[in-house]
């Protein structure tokens, strides 16, 4: 499923990029371009990032980026 329509980024691409170490919104913006155009995907991107990272503290704070 597409997470970011503007940049044609799918949830699989997003998950793969997070798995490769992009664990902040800033890194995901840089790598994939998500949340750089209309911004409607930002909530879904943050949600997926939190699901992958969980509350374990493995990822940087999502809210700050």
PDB file with one MODEL, atoms N, CA, C and O in Angstrom:
MODEL        1
ATOM      1  N   UNK A   1       0.837  -1.168   0.000  1.00  0.00           N
ATOM      2  CA  UNK A   1       0.000   0.000   0.000  1.00  0.00           C
ATOM      3  C   UNK A   1       0.894   1.247   0.000  1.00  0.00           C
ATOM      4  O   UNK A   1       1.956   1.271   0.622  1.00  0.00           O
ATOM      5  N   UNK A   2       0.446   2.254  -0.696  1.00  0.00           N
ATOM      6  CA  UNK A   2       1.193   3.515  -0.727  1.00  0.00           C
ATOM      7  C   UNK A   2       1.001   4.273   0.573  1.00  0.00           C
ATOM      8  O   UNK A   2      -0.121   4.440   1.051  1.00  0.00           O
ATOM      9  N   UNK A   3       2.106   4.728   1.135  1.00  0.00           N
ATOM     10  CA  UNK A   3       2.083   5.555   2.338  1.00  0.00           C
ATOM     11  C   UNK A   3       2.166   7.015   1.919  1.00  0.00           C
ATOM     12  O   UNK A   3       1.453   7.864   2.454  1.00  0.00           O
ATOM     13  N   UNK A   4       3.038   7.299   0.960  1.00  0.00           N
ATOM     14  CA  UNK A   4       3.228   8.652   0.451  1.00  0.00           C
ATOM     15  C   UNK A   4       2.914   8.664  -1.042  1.00  0.00           C
ATOM     16  O   UNK A   4       3.680   8.143  -1.853  1.00  0.00           O
ATOM     17  N   UNK A   5       1.801   9.250  -1.386  1.00  0.00           N
ATOM     18  CA  UNK A   5       1.386   9.321  -2.782  1.00  0.00           C
ATOM     19  C   UNK A   5       2.293  10.266  -3.573  1.00  0.00           C
ATOM     20  O   UNK A   5       2.638   9.976  -4.719  1.00  0.00           O
ATOM     21  N   UNK A   6       2.671  11.370  -2.982  1.00  0.00           N
ATOM     22  CA  UNK A   6       3.478  12.378  -3.677  1.00  0.00           C
ATOM     23  C   UNK A   6       4.811  11.818  -4.161  1.00  0.00           C
ATOM     24  O   UNK A   6       5.276  12.156  -5.249  1.00  0.00           O
ATOM     25  N   UNK A   7       5.423  10.960  -3.343  1.00  0.00           N
ATOM     26  CA  UNK A   7       6.736  10.407  -3.678  1.00  0.00           C
ATOM     27  C   UNK A   7       6.648   8.941  -4.098  1.00  0.00           C
ATOM     28  O   UNK A   7       7.674   8.311  -4.353  1.00  0.00           O
ATOM     29  N   UNK A   8       5.434   8.391  -4.173  1.00  0.00           N
ATOM     30  CA  UNK A   8       5.190   6.997  -4.553  1.00  0.00           C
ATOM     31  C   UNK A   8       5.978   6.023  -3.678  1.00  0.00           C
ATOM     32  O   UNK A   8       6.664   5.132  -4.179  1.00  0.00           O
ATOM     33  N   UNK A   9       5.866   6.213  -2.352  1.00  0.00           N
ATOM     34  CA  UNK A   9       6.564   5.356  -1.390  1.00  0.00           C
ATOM     35  C   UNK A   9       5.551   4.394  -0.773  1.00  0.00           C
ATOM     36  O   UNK A   9       4.499   4.803  -0.280  1.00  0.00           O
ATOM     37  N   UNK A  10       5.896   3.105  -0.814  1.00  0.00           N
ATOM     38  CA  UNK A  10       5.018   2.089  -0.248  1.00  0.00           C
ATOM     39  C   UNK A  10       5.423   1.761   1.182  1.00  0.00           C
ATOM     40  O   UNK A  10       6.516   2.106   1.629  1.00  0.00           O
ATOM     41  N   UNK A  11       4.528   1.092   1.885  1.00  0.00           N
ATOM     42  CA  UNK A  11       4.825   0.689   3.255  1.00  0.00           C
ATOM     43  C   UNK A  11       5.993  -0.298   3.286  1.00  0.00           C
ATOM     44  O   UNK A  11       6.759  -0.306   4.250  1.00  0.00           O
ATOM     45  N   UNK A  12       6.144  -1.125   2.258  1.00  0.00           N
ATOM     46  CA  UNK A  12       7.277  -2.053   2.189  1.00  0.00           C
ATOM     47  C   UNK A  12       8.590  -1.299   2.032  1.00  0.00           C
ATOM     48  O   UNK A  12       9.584  -1.645   2.670  1.00  0.00           O
ATOM     49  N   UNK A  13       8.602  -0.276   1.192  1.00  0.00           N
ATOM     50  CA  UNK A  13       9.808   0.539   1.023  1.00  0.00           C
ATOM     51  C   UNK A  13      10.155   1.244   2.330  1.00  0.00           C
ATOM     52  O   UNK A  13      11.322   1.330   2.712  1.00  0.00           O
ATOM     53  N   UNK A  14       9.142   1.738   2.998  1.00  0.00           N
ATOM     54  CA  UNK A  14       9.339   2.425   4.263  1.00  0.00           C
ATOM     55  C   UNK A  14       9.928   1.467   5.296  1.00  0.00           C
ATOM     56  O   UNK A  14      10.888   1.812   5.985  1.00  0.00           O
ATOM     57  N   UNK A  15       9.360   0.270   5.406  1.00  0.00           N
ATOM     58  CA  UNK A  15       9.853  -0.726   6.359  1.00  0.00           C
ATOM     59  C   UNK A  15      11.296  -1.116   6.053  1.00  0.00           C
ATOM     60  O   UNK A  15      12.104  -1.271   6.969  1.00  0.00           O
ATOM     61  N   UNK A  16      11.619  -1.274   4.782  1.00  0.00           N
ATOM     62  CA  UNK A  16      12.980  -1.648   4.395  1.00  0.00           C
ATOM     63  C   UNK A  16      13.973  -0.541   4.750  1.00  0.00           C
ATOM     64  O   UNK A  16      15.082  -0.823   5.204  1.00  0.00           O
ATOM     65  N   UNK A  17      13.585   0.692   4.549  1.00  0.00           N
ATOM     66  CA  UNK A  17      14.461   1.827   4.851  1.00  0.00           C
ATOM     67  C   UNK A  17      14.680   1.952   6.352  1.00  0.00           C
ATOM     68  O   UNK A  17      15.786   2.262   6.794  1.00  0.00           O
ATOM     69  N   UNK A  18      13.634   1.712   7.137  1.00  0.00           N
ATOM     70  CA  UNK A  18      13.773   1.726   8.593  1.00  0.00           C
ATOM     71  C   UNK A  18      14.697   0.597   9.023  1.00  0.00           C
ATOM     72  O   UNK A  18      15.561   0.794   9.878  1.00  0.00           O
ATOM     73  N   UNK A  19      14.524  -0.579   8.443  1.00  0.00           N
ATOM     74  CA  UNK A  19      15.365  -1.733   8.787  1.00  0.00           C
ATOM     75  C   UNK A  19      16.833  -1.484   8.446  1.00  0.00           C
ATOM     76  O   UNK A  19      17.729  -2.043   9.079  1.00  0.00           O
ATOM     77  N   UNK A  20      17.071  -0.645   7.448  1.00  0.00           N
ATOM     78  CA  UNK A  20      18.443  -0.333   7.045  1.00  0.00           C
ATOM     79  C   UNK A  20      19.061   0.774   7.895  1.00  0.00           C
ATOM     80  O   UNK A  20      20.206   1.170   7.673  1.00  0.00           O
ATOM     81  N   UNK A  21      18.293   1.274   8.876  1.00  0.00           N
ATOM     82  CA  UNK A  21      18.868   2.228   9.813  1.00  0.00           C
ATOM     83  C   UNK A  21      18.300   3.630   9.815  1.00  0.00           C
ATOM     84  O   UNK A  21      18.738   4.458  10.614  1.00  0.00           O
ATOM     85  N   UNK A  22      17.354   3.927   8.963  1.00  0.00           N
ATOM     86  CA  UNK A  22      16.727   5.253   8.965  1.00  0.00           C
ATOM     87  C   UNK A  22      15.654   5.246  10.051  1.00  0.00           C
ATOM     88  O   UNK A  22      14.505   4.891   9.789  1.00  0.00           O
ATOM     89  N   UNK A  23      16.025   5.636  11.260  1.00  0.00           N
ATOM     90  CA  UNK A  23      15.135   5.487  12.405  1.00  0.00           C
ATOM     91  C   UNK A  23      14.592   6.806  12.946  1.00  0.00           C
ATOM     92  O   UNK A  23      14.131   6.871  14.085  1.00  0.00           O
ATOM     93  N   UNK A  24      14.646   7.855  12.130  1.00  0.00           N
ATOM     94  CA  UNK A  24      14.054   9.144  12.503  1.00  0.00           C
ATOM     95  C   UNK A  24      13.272   9.676  11.307  1.00  0.00           C
ATOM     96  O   UNK A  24      13.490   9.262  10.168  1.00  0.00           O
ATOM     97  N   UNK A  25      12.367  10.592  11.583  1.00  0.00           N
ATOM     98  CA  UNK A  25      11.623  11.222  10.482  1.00  0.00           C
ATOM     99  C   UNK A  25      12.585  11.955   9.552  1.00  0.00           C
ATOM    100  O   UNK A  25      12.422  11.931   8.332  1.00  0.00           O
ATOM    101  N   UNK A  26      13.578  12.599  10.132  1.00  0.00           N
ATOM    102  CA  UNK A  26      14.553  13.336   9.328  1.00  0.00           C
ATOM    103  C   UNK A  26      15.259  12.395   8.346  1.00  0.00           C
ATOM    104  O   UNK A  26      15.432  12.729   7.174  1.00  0.00           O
ATOM    105  N   UNK A  27      15.658  11.240   8.825  1.00  0.00           N
ATOM    106  CA  UNK A  27      16.337  10.266   7.968  1.00  0.00           C
ATOM    107  C   UNK A  27      15.396   9.747   6.883  1.00  0.00           C
ATOM    108  O   UNK A  27      15.812   9.570   5.739  1.00  0.00           O
ATOM    109  N   UNK A  28      14.143   9.503   7.228  1.00  0.00           N
ATOM    110  CA  UNK A  28      13.179   9.014   6.245  1.00  0.00           C
ATOM    111  C   UNK A  28      12.870  10.083   5.198  1.00  0.00           C
ATOM    112  O   UNK A  28      12.694   9.768   4.021  1.00  0.00           O
ATOM    113  N   UNK A  29      12.804  11.327   5.617  1.00  0.00           N
ATOM    114  CA  UNK A  29      12.619  12.426   4.662  1.00  0.00           C
ATOM    115  C   UNK A  29      13.788  12.470   3.682  1.00  0.00           C
ATOM    116  O   UNK A  29      13.601  12.610   2.474  1.00  0.00           O
ATOM    117  N   UNK A  30      14.972  12.349   4.219  1.00  0.00           N
ATOM    118  CA  UNK A  30      16.177  12.417   3.404  1.00  0.00           C
ATOM    119  C   UNK A  30      16.270  11.242   2.436  1.00  0.00           C
ATOM    120  O   UNK A  30      16.584  11.425   1.260  1.00  0.00           O
ATOM    121  N   UNK A  31      16.002  10.053   2.925  1.00  0.00           N
ATOM    122  CA  UNK A  31      16.139   8.837   2.112  1.00  0.00           C
ATOM    123  C   UNK A  31      15.018   8.669   1.084  1.00  0.00           C
ATOM    124  O   UNK A  31      15.272   8.331  -0.072  1.00  0.00           O
ATOM    125  N   UNK A  32      13.780   8.906   1.514  1.00  0.00           N
ATOM    126  CA  UNK A  32      12.626   8.600   0.665  1.00  0.00           C
ATOM    127  C   UNK A  32      11.846   9.818   0.186  1.00  0.00           C
ATOM    128  O   UNK A  32      11.073   9.726  -0.767  1.00  0.00           O
ATOM    129  N   UNK A  33      12.043  10.946   0.836  1.00  0.00           N
ATOM    130  CA  UNK A  33      11.298  12.139   0.464  1.00  0.00           C
ATOM    131  C   UNK A  33       9.909  12.212   1.073  1.00  0.00           C
ATOM    132  O   UNK A  33       9.112  13.074   0.701  1.00  0.00           O
ATOM    133  N   UNK A  34       9.607  11.305   2.014  1.00  0.00           N
ATOM    134  CA  UNK A  34       8.278  11.327   2.633  1.00  0.00           C
ATOM    135  C   UNK A  34       8.092  12.596   3.450  1.00  0.00           C
ATOM    136  O   UNK A  34       9.048  13.135   4.008  1.00  0.00           O
ATOM    137  N   UNK A  35       6.872  13.061   3.512  1.00  0.00           N
ATOM    138  CA  UNK A  35       6.486  14.248   4.284  1.00  0.00           C
ATOM    139  C   UNK A  35       7.223  15.509   3.834  1.00  0.00           C
ATOM    140  O   UNK A  35       7.469  16.405   4.641  1.00  0.00           O
ATOM    141  N   UNK A  36       7.570  15.580   2.563  1.00  0.00           N
ATOM    142  CA  UNK A  36       8.262  16.761   2.040  1.00  0.00           C
ATOM    143  C   UNK A  36       7.406  17.555   1.063  1.00  0.00           C
ATOM    144  O   UNK A  36       7.774  18.665   0.677  1.00  0.00           O
ATOM    145  N   UNK A  37       6.285  17.006   0.665  1.00  0.00           N
ATOM    146  CA  UNK A  37       5.449  17.703  -0.316  1.00  0.00           C
ATOM    147  C   UNK A  37       4.182  18.212   0.380  1.00  0.00           C
ATOM    148  O   UNK A  37       4.175  19.323   0.910  1.00  0.00           O
ATOM    149  N   UNK A  38       3.138  17.428   0.383  1.00  0.00           N
ATOM    150  CA  UNK A  38       1.886  17.884   0.996  1.00  0.00           C
ATOM    151  C   UNK A  38       1.839  17.606   2.496  1.00  0.00           C
ATOM    152  O   UNK A  38       1.112  18.280   3.226  1.00  0.00           O
ATOM    153  N   UNK A  39       2.609  16.617   2.964  1.00  0.00           N
ATOM    154  CA  UNK A  39       2.684  16.312   4.386  1.00  0.00           C
ATOM    155  C   UNK A  39       1.596  15.412   4.933  1.00  0.00           C
ATOM    156  O   UNK A  39       1.604  15.095   6.122  1.00  0.00           O
ATOM    157  N   UNK A  40       0.660  14.991   4.098  1.00  0.00           N
ATOM    158  CA  UNK A  40      -0.444  14.167   4.577  1.00  0.00           C
ATOM    159  C   UNK A  40       0.010  12.784   5.044  1.00  0.00           C
ATOM    160  O   UNK A  40      -0.705  12.122   5.796  1.00  0.00           O
ATOM    161  N   UNK A  41       1.168  12.351   4.613  1.00  0.00           N
ATOM    162  CA  UNK A  41       1.663  11.025   4.981  1.00  0.00           C
ATOM    163  C   UNK A  41       2.405  11.018   6.311  1.00  0.00           C
ATOM    164  O   UNK A  41       2.680   9.945   6.848  1.00  0.00           O
ATOM    165  N   UNK A  42       2.732  12.165   6.846  1.00  0.00           N
ATOM    166  CA  UNK A  42       3.580  12.250   8.037  1.00  0.00           C
ATOM    167  C   UNK A  42       3.050  11.415   9.199  1.00  0.00           C
ATOM    168  O   UNK A  42       3.824  10.732   9.870  1.00  0.00           O
ATOM    169  N   UNK A  43       1.762  11.460   9.441  1.00  0.00           N
ATOM    170  CA  UNK A  43       1.186  10.703  10.550  1.00  0.00           C
ATOM    171  C   UNK A  43       1.357   9.202  10.341  1.00  0.00           C
ATOM    172  O   UNK A  43       1.711   8.483  11.275  1.00  0.00           O
ATOM    173  N   UNK A  44       1.108   8.725   9.123  1.00  0.00           N
ATOM    174  CA  UNK A  44       1.256   7.299   8.828  1.00  0.00           C
ATOM    175  C   UNK A  44       2.712   6.862   8.888  1.00  0.00           C
ATOM    176  O   UNK A  44       3.013   5.760   9.347  1.00  0.00           O
ATOM    177  N   UNK A  45       3.613   7.716   8.427  1.00  0.00           N
ATOM    178  CA  UNK A  45       5.040   7.404   8.478  1.00  0.00           C
ATOM    179  C   UNK A  45       5.494   7.307   9.929  1.00  0.00           C
ATOM    180  O   UNK A  45       6.206   6.369  10.290  1.00  0.00           O
ATOM    181  N   UNK A  46       5.098   8.256  10.760  1.00  0.00           N
ATOM    182  CA  UNK A  46       5.453   8.221  12.185  1.00  0.00           C
ATOM    183  C   UNK A  46       4.879   6.970  12.849  1.00  0.00           C
ATOM    184  O   UNK A  46       5.541   6.326  13.663  1.00  0.00           O
ATOM    185  N   UNK A  47       3.646   6.639  12.492  1.00  0.00           N
ATOM    186  CA  UNK A  47       3.000   5.466  13.066  1.00  0.00           C
ATOM    187  C   UNK A  47       3.773   4.191  12.720  1.00  0.00           C
ATOM    188  O   UNK A  47       4.018   3.356  13.590  1.00  0.00           O
ATOM    189  N   UNK A  48       4.153   4.046  11.455  1.00  0.00           N
ATOM    190  CA  UNK A  48       4.900   2.860  11.049  1.00  0.00           C
ATOM    191  C   UNK A  48       6.274   2.832  11.717  1.00  0.00           C
ATOM    192  O   UNK A  48       6.751   1.769  12.114  1.00  0.00           O
ATOM    193  N   UNK A  49       6.893   3.973  11.838  1.00  0.00           N
ATOM    194  CA  UNK A  49       8.190   4.065  12.503  1.00  0.00           C
ATOM    195  C   UNK A  49       8.067   3.616  13.961  1.00  0.00           C
ATOM    196  O   UNK A  49       8.917   2.875  14.455  1.00  0.00           O
ATOM    197  N   UNK A  50       7.027   4.057  14.642  1.00  0.00           N
ATOM    198  CA  UNK A  50       6.817   3.664  16.034  1.00  0.00           C
ATOM    199  C   UNK A  50       6.492   2.186  16.154  1.00  0.00           C
ATOM    200  O   UNK A  50       6.919   1.541  17.111  1.00  0.00           O
ATOM    201  N   UNK A  51       5.744   1.634  15.203  1.00  0.00           N
ATOM    202  CA  UNK A  51       5.424   0.212  15.232  1.00  0.00           C
ATOM    203  C   UNK A  51       6.683  -0.630  15.093  1.00  0.00           C
ATOM    204  O   UNK A  51       6.841  -1.636  15.785  1.00  0.00           O
ATOM    205  N   UNK A  52       7.569  -0.227  14.212  1.00  0.00           N
ATOM    206  CA  UNK A  52       8.801  -0.979  13.985  1.00  0.00           C
ATOM    207  C   UNK A  52       9.732  -0.838  15.177  1.00  0.00           C
ATOM    208  O   UNK A  52      10.330  -1.818  15.620  1.00  0.00           O
ATOM    209  N   UNK A  53       9.855   0.366  15.695  1.00  0.00           N
ATOM    210  CA  UNK A  53      10.789   0.626  16.793  1.00  0.00           C
ATOM    211  C   UNK A  53      10.201   0.269  18.143  1.00  0.00           C
ATOM    212  O   UNK A  53      10.931  -0.090  19.068  1.00  0.00           O
ATOM    213  N   UNK A  54       8.893   0.365  18.262  1.00  0.00           N
ATOM    214  CA  UNK A  54       8.253   0.092  19.534  1.00  0.00           C
ATOM    215  C   UNK A  54       8.637   1.108  20.585  1.00  0.00           C
ATOM    216  O   UNK A  54       9.133   2.189  20.268  1.00  0.00           O
ATOM    217  N   UNK A  55       8.413   0.767  21.799  1.00  0.00           N
ATOM    218  CA  UNK A  55       8.763   1.643  22.915  1.00  0.00           C
ATOM    219  C   UNK A  55      10.063   1.198  23.558  1.00  0.00           C
ATOM    220  O   UNK A  55      10.337   1.528  24.713  1.00  0.00           O
ATOM    221  N   UNK A  56      10.859   0.455  22.817  1.00  0.00           N
ATOM    222  CA  UNK A  56      12.088  -0.099  23.377  1.00  0.00           C
ATOM    223  C   UNK A  56      13.209   0.919  23.470  1.00  0.00           C
ATOM    224  O   UNK A  56      14.235   0.663  24.100  1.00  0.00           O
ATOM    225  N   UNK A  57      13.017   2.077  22.841  1.00  0.00           N
ATOM    226  CA  UNK A  57      14.066   3.077  22.833  1.00  0.00           C
ATOM    227  C   UNK A  57      15.107   2.792  21.765  1.00  0.00           C
ATOM    228  O   UNK A  57      16.152   3.441  21.730  1.00  0.00           O
ATOM    229  N   UNK A  58      14.833   1.830  20.894  1.00  0.00           N
ATOM    230  CA  UNK A  58      15.790   1.461  19.843  1.00  0.00           C
ATOM    231  C   UNK A  58      15.918   2.554  18.797  1.00  0.00           C
ATOM    232  O   UNK A  58      16.964   2.689  18.161  1.00  0.00           O
ATOM    233  N   UNK A  59      14.863   3.333  18.616  1.00  0.00           N
ATOM    234  CA  UNK A  59      14.886   4.404  17.631  1.00  0.00           C
ATOM    235  C   UNK A  59      14.944   5.751  18.342  1.00  0.00           C
ATOM    236  O   UNK A  59      14.597   5.870  19.517  1.00  0.00           O
ATOM    237  N   UNK A  60      15.382   6.740  17.613  1.00  0.00           N
ATOM    238  CA  UNK A  60      15.394   8.099  18.145  1.00  0.00           C
ATOM    239  C   UNK A  60      13.951   8.567  18.328  1.00  0.00           C
ATOM    240  O   UNK A  60      13.028   7.988  17.754  1.00  0.00           O
ATOM    241  N   UNK A  61      13.768   9.579  19.100  1.00  0.00           N
ATOM    242  CA  UNK A  61      12.435  10.111  19.365  1.00  0.00           C
ATOM    243  C   UNK A  61      11.777  10.571  18.079  1.00  0.00           C
ATOM    244  O   UNK A  61      12.281  11.465  17.400  1.00  0.00           O
ATOM    245  N   UNK A  62      10.665   9.966  17.749  1.00  0.00           N
ATOM    246  CA  UNK A  62       9.954  10.266  16.508  1.00  0.00           C
ATOM    247  C   UNK A  62       9.350  11.665  16.553  1.00  0.00           C
ATOM    248  O   UNK A  62       9.328  12.362  15.539  1.00  0.00           O
ATOM    249  N   UNK A  63       8.871  12.071  17.694  1.00  0.00           N
ATOM    250  CA  UNK A  63       8.195  13.367  17.801  1.00  0.00           C
ATOM    251  C   UNK A  63       9.121  14.533  17.548  1.00  0.00           C
ATOM    252  O   UNK A  63       8.669  15.568  17.059  1.00  0.00           O
ATOM    253  N   UNK A  64      10.404  14.408  17.861  1.00  0.00           N
ATOM    254  CA  UNK A  64      11.321  15.523  17.688  1.00  0.00           C
ATOM    255  C   UNK A  64      11.726  15.749  16.247  1.00  0.00           C
ATOM    256  O   UNK A  64      12.145  16.851  15.893  1.00  0.00           O
ATOM    257  N   UNK A  65      11.611  14.737  15.410  1.00  0.00           N
ATOM    258  CA  UNK A  65      12.099  14.868  14.039  1.00  0.00           C
ATOM    259  C   UNK A  65      10.957  15.077  13.128  1.00  0.00           C
ATOM    260  O   UNK A  65      11.148  15.212  11.920  1.00  0.00           O
TER     261      UNK A  65
ENDMDL
END
